[in-house]
Amino acid sequence: MLKIKVLGSGCPNCQRLAQLTEHAAQQLGAEFQMEKVTDHTRFLDYGLLSTPGLVLNERLVSSGRVPSEAEITSFLTTALSEA
């Protein structure tokens, strides 16, 4: 199972990242669990300096921007192959 975390305050960019990531994971048919992390102290656990952040299987793959859905799909595919 793919573990997805979206790190951020809940701002529009964070919400957009969560939506795009969930859609991409569904399109891949991946079994996943998504968590939205808003606790700023937990951001440091992943080395996140600027939101939003995307964590896949406990690894930070994107920070400070909203990647395209194609790029997110690539992140997810890589994470699934490493699992």
N, CA, C and O atoms as a GROMACS GRO file, in nm:
protein
  332
    1MET      N    1   0.083  -0.117   0.000
    1MET     CA    2   0.000   0.000   0.000
    1MET      C    3   0.089   0.125   0.000
    1MET      O    4   0.188   0.132   0.073
    2LEU      N    5   0.052   0.220  -0.081
    2LEU     CA    6   0.125   0.345  -0.094
    2LEU      C    7   0.079   0.441   0.016
    2LEU      O    8  -0.040   0.463   0.034
    3LYS      N    9   0.175   0.496   0.089
    3LYS     CA   10   0.143   0.593   0.194
    3LYS      C   11   0.175   0.732   0.143
    3LYS      O   12   0.291   0.764   0.114
    4ILE      N   13   0.072   0.815   0.132
    4ILE     CA   14   0.085   0.950   0.077
    4ILE      C   15   0.057   1.051   0.188
    4ILE      O   16  -0.040   1.038   0.262
    5LYS      N   17   0.144   1.150   0.198
    5LYS     CA   18   0.122   1.260   0.293
    5LYS      C   19   0.137   1.391   0.218
    5LYS      O   20   0.233   1.411   0.143
    6VAL      N   21   0.040   1.480   0.238
    6VAL     CA   22   0.048   1.614   0.184
    6VAL      C   23   0.075   1.705   0.304
    6VAL      O   24  -0.005   1.712   0.397
    7LEU      N   25   0.189   1.774   0.300
    7LEU     CA   26   0.229   1.860   0.410
    7LEU      C   27   0.196   2.004   0.374
    7LEU      O   28   0.236   2.054   0.270
    8GLY      N   29   0.122   2.070   0.463
    8GLY     CA   30   0.088   2.210   0.440
    8GLY      C   31  -0.019   2.258   0.535
    8GLY      O   32  -0.075   2.181   0.613
    9SER      N   33  -0.045   2.386   0.527
    9SER     CA   34  -0.138   2.450   0.619
    9SER      C   35  -0.285   2.430   0.581
    9SER      O   36  -0.374   2.464   0.659
   10GLY      N   37  -0.310   2.377   0.463
   10GLY     CA   38  -0.447   2.364   0.416
   10GLY      C   39  -0.482   2.474   0.317
   10GLY      O   40  -0.599   2.493   0.284
   11CYS      N   41  -0.381   2.547   0.270
   11CYS     CA   42  -0.400   2.656   0.175
   11CYS      C   43  -0.449   2.600   0.041
   11CYS      O   44  -0.448   2.478   0.021
   12PRO      N   45  -0.492   2.686  -0.050
   12PRO     CA   46  -0.539   2.637  -0.181
   12PRO      C   47  -0.436   2.552  -0.256
   12PRO      O   48  -0.474   2.455  -0.321
   13ASN      N   49  -0.308   2.586  -0.249
   13ASN     CA   50  -0.206   2.504  -0.316
   13ASN      C   51  -0.196   2.366  -0.253
   13ASN      O   52  -0.178   2.267  -0.323
   14CYS      N   53  -0.207   2.359  -0.122
   14CYS     CA   54  -0.203   2.230  -0.052
   14CYS      C   55  -0.324   2.145  -0.091
   14CYS      O   56  -0.311   2.025  -0.115
   15GLN      N   57  -0.439   2.207  -0.098
   15GLN     CA   58  -0.561   2.136  -0.137
   15GLN      C   59  -0.551   2.086  -0.281
   15GLN      O   60  -0.593   1.975  -0.311
   16ARG      N   61  -0.496   2.169  -0.369
   16ARG     CA   62  -0.480   2.131  -0.509
   16ARG      C   63  -0.383   2.013  -0.522
   16ARG      O   64  -0.409   1.919  -0.597
   17LEU      N   65  -0.274   2.017  -0.448
   17LEU     CA   66  -0.178   1.906  -0.449
   17LEU      C   67  -0.245   1.777  -0.404
   17LEU      O   68  -0.224   1.672  -0.464
   18ALA      N   69  -0.324   1.784  -0.298
   18ALA     CA   70  -0.395   1.666  -0.248
   18ALA      C   71  -0.491   1.611  -0.353
   18ALA      O   72  -0.498   1.490  -0.374
   19GLN      N   73  -0.565   1.700  -0.419
   19GLN     CA   74  -0.661   1.656  -0.521
   19GLN      C   75  -0.590   1.590  -0.639
   19GLN      O   76  -0.630   1.482  -0.684
   20LEU      N   77  -0.485   1.654  -0.689
   20LEU     CA   78  -0.412   1.599  -0.802
   20LEU      C   79  -0.348   1.464  -0.768
   20LEU      O   80  -0.350   1.372  -0.849
   21THR      N   81  -0.293   1.454  -0.648
   21THR     CA   82  -0.228   1.330  -0.607
   21THR      C   83  -0.329   1.217  -0.592
   21THR      O   84  -0.305   1.105  -0.636
   22GLU      N   85  -0.441   1.248  -0.530
   22GLU     CA   86  -0.545   1.145  -0.514
   22GLU      C   87  -0.596   1.099  -0.650
   22GLU      O   88  -0.613   0.979  -0.672
   23HIS      N   89  -0.619   1.192  -0.741
   23HIS     CA   90  -0.667   1.157  -0.875
   23HIS      C   91  -0.564   1.070  -0.948
   23HIS      O   92  -0.600   0.970  -1.010
   24ALA      N   93  -0.437   1.109  -0.942
   24ALA     CA   94  -0.332   1.032  -1.009
   24ALA      C   95  -0.323   0.891  -0.952
   24ALA      O   96  -0.310   0.794  -1.027
   25ALA      N   97  -0.331   0.878  -0.820
   25ALA     CA   98  -0.324   0.745  -0.758
   25ALA      C   99  -0.443   0.659  -0.799
   25ALA      O  100  -0.428   0.539  -0.823
   26GLN      N  101  -0.560   0.719  -0.807
   26GLN     CA  102  -0.679   0.645  -0.851
   26GLN      C  103  -0.665   0.601  -0.996
   26GLN      O  104  -0.702   0.489  -1.031
   27GLN      N  105  -0.612   0.688  -1.080
   27GLN     CA  106  -0.593   0.655  -1.222
   27GLN      C  107  -0.495   0.538  -1.239
   27GLN      O  108  -0.510   0.457  -1.331
   28LEU      N  109  -0.397   0.530  -1.151
   28LEU     CA  110  -0.302   0.418  -1.156
   28LEU      C  111  -0.360   0.290  -1.098
   28LEU      O  112  -0.303   0.182  -1.115
   29GLY      N  113  -0.472   0.302  -1.030
   29GLY     CA  114  -0.532   0.185  -0.965
   29GLY      C  115  -0.455   0.142  -0.842
   29GLY      O  116  -0.462   0.027  -0.799
   30ALA      N  117  -0.381   0.235  -0.786
   30ALA     CA  118  -0.298   0.204  -0.670
   30ALA      C  119  -0.380   0.201  -0.542
   30ALA      O  120  -0.472   0.281  -0.523
   31GLU      N  121  -0.345   0.108  -0.456
   31GLU     CA  122  -0.404   0.107  -0.322
   31GLU      C  123  -0.322   0.205  -0.239
   31GLU      O  124  -0.200   0.193  -0.229
   32PHE      N  125  -0.391   0.303  -0.180
   32PHE     CA  126  -0.317   0.406  -0.109
   32PHE      C  127  -0.392   0.455   0.014
   32PHE      O  128  -0.513   0.439   0.027
   33GLN      N  129  -0.315   0.517   0.102
   33GLN     CA  130  -0.368   0.582   0.221
   33GLN      C  131  -0.314   0.724   0.218
   33GLN      O  132  -0.193   0.744   0.209
   34MET      N  133  -0.404   0.823   0.226
   34MET     CA  134  -0.361   0.962   0.220
   34MET      C  135  -0.383   1.030   0.354
   34MET      O  136  -0.486   1.012   0.419
   35GLU      N  137  -0.284   1.109   0.393
   35GLU     CA  138  -0.292   1.185   0.517
   35GLU      C  139  -0.253   1.329   0.486
   35GLU      O  140  -0.156   1.355   0.414
   36LYS      N  141  -0.330   1.422   0.540
   36LYS     CA  142  -0.296   1.564   0.527
   36LYS      C  143  -0.235   1.608   0.659
   36LYS      O  144  -0.300   1.603   0.764
   37VAL      N  145  -0.110   1.651   0.654
   37VAL     CA  146  -0.036   1.689   0.774
   37VAL      C  147  -0.030   1.842   0.780
   37VAL      O  148   0.027   1.906   0.691
   38THR      N  149  -0.087   1.899   0.886
   38THR     CA  150  -0.088   2.044   0.901
   38THR      C  151  -0.004   2.092   1.018
   38THR      O  152   0.011   2.213   1.039
   39ASP      N  153   0.051   1.999   1.094
   39ASP     CA  154   0.135   2.033   1.210
   39ASP      C  155   0.274   2.073   1.163
   39ASP      O  156   0.350   1.990   1.114
   40HIS      N  157   0.307   2.201   1.178
   40HIS     CA  158   0.434   2.254   1.128
   40HIS      C  159   0.556   2.184   1.188
   40HIS      O  160   0.660   2.175   1.124
   41THR      N  161   0.544   2.136   1.310
   41THR     CA  162   0.659   2.068   1.371
   41THR      C  163   0.690   1.936   1.299
   41THR      O  164   0.805   1.894   1.296
   42ARG      N  165   0.590   1.873   1.242
   42ARG     CA  166   0.612   1.748   1.168
   42ARG      C  167   0.677   1.773   1.032
   42ARG      O  168   0.739   1.682   0.976
   43PHE      N  169   0.663   1.895   0.979
   43PHE     CA  170   0.725   1.927   0.850
   43PHE      C  171   0.876   1.906   0.856
   43PHE      O  172   0.937   1.857   0.761
   44LEU      N  173   0.935   1.942   0.970
   44LEU     CA  174   1.080   1.931   0.985
   44LEU      C  175   1.127   1.786   0.984
   44LEU      O  176   1.242   1.758   0.948
   45ASP      N  177   1.039   1.693   1.022
   45ASP     CA  178   1.074   1.551   1.018
   45ASP      C  179   1.111   1.507   0.877
   45ASP      O  180   1.187   1.412   0.858
   46TYR      N  181   1.055   1.577   0.778
   46TYR     CA  182   1.077   1.542   0.637
   46TYR      C  183   1.172   1.639   0.567
   46TYR      O  184   1.199   1.624   0.448
   47GLY      N  185   1.223   1.737   0.641
   47GLY     CA  186   1.313   1.835   0.581
   47GLY      C  187   1.242   1.937   0.495
   47GLY      O  188   1.305   2.000   0.409
   48LEU      N  189   1.112   1.955   0.516
   48LEU     CA  190   1.033   2.048   0.436
   48LEU      C  191   1.057   2.191   0.483
   48LEU      O  192   1.039   2.222   0.601
   49LEU      N  193   1.098   2.276   0.390
   49LEU     CA  194   1.123   2.416   0.423
   49LEU      C  195   1.014   2.507   0.368
   49LEU      O  196   0.992   2.616   0.420
   50SER      N  197   0.945   2.463   0.263
   50SER     CA  198   0.840   2.545   0.204
   50SER      C  199   0.727   2.454   0.155
   50SER      O  200   0.750   2.351   0.093
   51THR      N  201   0.604   2.496   0.185
   51THR     CA  202   0.486   2.416   0.152
   51THR      C  203   0.433   2.454   0.014
   51THR      O  204   0.464   2.562  -0.036
   52PRO      N  205   0.355   2.368  -0.047
   52PRO     CA  206   0.316   2.236   0.001
   52PRO      C  207   0.426   2.133  -0.022
   52PRO      O  208   0.516   2.152  -0.104
   53GLY      N  209   0.416   2.024   0.052
   53GLY     CA  210   0.511   1.915   0.036
   53GLY      C  211   0.438   1.785   0.009
   53GLY      O  212   0.328   1.762   0.060
   54LEU      N  213   0.500   1.700  -0.070
   54LEU     CA  214   0.443   1.568  -0.100
   54LEU      C  215   0.540   1.461  -0.054
   54LEU      O  216   0.656   1.458  -0.096
   55VAL      N  217   0.491   1.373   0.033
   55VAL     CA  218   0.571   1.264   0.087
   55VAL      C  219   0.509   1.132   0.041
   55VAL      O  220   0.389   1.109   0.060
   56LEU      N  221   0.590   1.047  -0.018
   56LEU     CA  222   0.546   0.914  -0.060
   56LEU      C  223   0.629   0.810   0.012
   56LEU      O  224   0.752   0.809   0.001
   57ASN      N  225   0.561   0.723   0.085
   57ASN     CA  226   0.629   0.618   0.162
   57ASN      C  227   0.742   0.677   0.247
   57ASN      O  228   0.854   0.624   0.248
   58GLU      N  229   0.711   0.785   0.316
   58GLU     CA  230   0.802   0.852   0.411
   58GLU      C  231   0.920   0.921   0.345
   58GLU      O  232   1.018   0.952   0.412
   59ARG      N  233   0.913   0.947   0.215
   59ARG     CA  234   1.021   1.018   0.144
   59ARG      C  235   0.963   1.144   0.078
   59ARG      O  236   0.867   1.136   0.003
   60LEU      N  237   1.023   1.259   0.107
   60LEU     CA  238   0.980   1.385   0.047
   60LEU      C  239   1.020   1.386  -0.100
   60LEU      O  240   1.137   1.372  -0.134
   61VAL      N  241   0.919   1.402  -0.189
   61VAL     CA  242   0.948   1.400  -0.333
   61VAL      C  243   0.925   1.535  -0.398
   61VAL      O  244   0.971   1.558  -0.510
   62SER      N  245   0.854   1.625  -0.331
   62SER     CA  246   0.828   1.757  -0.388
   62SER      C  247   0.802   1.855  -0.275
   62SER      O  248   0.740   1.822  -0.174
   63SER      N  249   0.852   1.980  -0.293
   63SER     CA  250   0.827   2.082  -0.192
   63SER      C  251   0.822   2.220  -0.256
   63SER      O  252   0.891   2.248  -0.354
   64GLY      N  253   0.740   2.306  -0.198
   64GLY     CA  254   0.734   2.445  -0.238
   64GLY      C  255   0.660   2.475  -0.366
   64GLY      O  256   0.664   2.588  -0.414
   65ARG      N  257   0.592   2.374  -0.424
   65ARG     CA  258   0.519   2.396  -0.549
   65ARG      C  259   0.415   2.287  -0.568
   65ARG      O  260   0.414   2.187  -0.496
   66VAL      N  261   0.328   2.308  -0.666
   66VAL     CA  262   0.230   2.206  -0.702
   66VAL      C  263   0.275   2.148  -0.836
   66VAL      O  264   0.261   2.213  -0.939
   67PRO      N  265   0.327   2.025  -0.834
   67PRO     CA  266   0.371   1.963  -0.960
   67PRO      C  267   0.250   1.932  -1.049
   67PRO      O  268   0.137   1.927  -1.002
   68SER      N  269   0.277   1.912  -1.176
   68SER     CA  270   0.170   1.873  -1.269
   68SER      C  271   0.122   1.732  -1.234
   68SER      O  272   0.192   1.657  -1.165
   69GLU      N  273   0.004   1.698  -1.282
   69GLU     CA  274  -0.046   1.563  -1.255
   69GLU      C  275   0.044   1.457  -1.319
   69GLU      O  276   0.061   1.349  -1.263
   70ALA      N  277   0.100   1.488  -1.435
   70ALA     CA  278   0.191   1.393  -1.500
   70ALA      C  279   0.315   1.370  -1.414
   70ALA      O  280   0.363   1.257  -1.402
   71GLU      N  281   0.366   1.476  -1.354
   71GLU     CA  282   0.484   1.463  -1.268
   71GLU      C  283   0.448   1.384  -1.142
   71GLU      O  284   0.527   1.301  -1.096
   72ILE      N  285   0.331   1.409  -1.086
   72ILE     CA  286   0.286   1.335  -0.968
   72ILE      C  287   0.271   1.187  -1.002
   72ILE      O  288   0.310   1.100  -0.923
   73THR      N  289   0.216   1.158  -1.120
   73THR     CA  290   0.202   1.019  -1.164
   73THR      C  291   0.339   0.952  -1.171
   73THR      O  292   0.353   0.835  -1.134
   74SER      N  293   0.438   1.025  -1.219
   74SER     CA  294   0.574   0.972  -1.225
   74SER      C  295   0.628   0.943  -1.084
   74SER      O  296   0.689   0.839  -1.061
   75PHE      N  297   0.606   1.036  -0.990
   75PHE     CA  298   0.648   1.014  -0.851
   75PHE      C  299   0.582   0.888  -0.795
   75PHE      O  300   0.648   0.806  -0.732
   76LEU      N  301   0.451   0.874  -0.820
   76LEU     CA  302   0.377   0.759  -0.767
   76LEU      C  303   0.427   0.629  -0.828
   76LEU      O  304   0.443   0.529  -0.758
   77THR      N  305   0.451   0.629  -0.958
   77THR     CA  306   0.499   0.509  -1.025
   77THR      C  307   0.634   0.465  -0.969
   77THR      O  308   0.657   0.346  -0.947
   78THR      N  309   0.722   0.563  -0.947
   78THR     CA  310   0.852   0.532  -0.888
   78THR      C  311   0.836   0.475  -0.747
   78THR      O  312   0.900   0.376  -0.712
   79ALA      N  313   0.751   0.538  -0.668
   79ALA     CA  314   0.729   0.491  -0.529
   79ALA      C  315   0.671   0.350  -0.528
   79ALA      O  316   0.708   0.268  -0.444
   80LEU      N  317   0.581   0.322  -0.620
   80LEU     CA  318   0.521   0.188  -0.626
   80LEU      C  319   0.624   0.082  -0.667
   80LEU      O  320   0.621  -0.031  -0.618
   81SER      N  321   0.714   0.119  -0.755
   81SER     CA  322   0.815   0.022  -0.800
   81SER      C  323   0.920  -0.005  -0.693
   81SER      O  324   0.982  -0.111  -0.692
   82GLU      N  325   0.938   0.092  -0.602
   82GLU     CA  326   1.036   0.075  -0.494
   82GLU      C  327   0.978   0.003  -0.373
   82GLU      O  328   1.052  -0.042  -0.286
   83ALA      N  329   0.846  -0.009  -0.368
   83ALA     CA  330   0.781  -0.068  -0.251
   83ALA      C  331   0.794  -0.219  -0.250
   83ALA      O  332   0.744  -0.285  -0.159
   0.00000   0.00000   0.00000
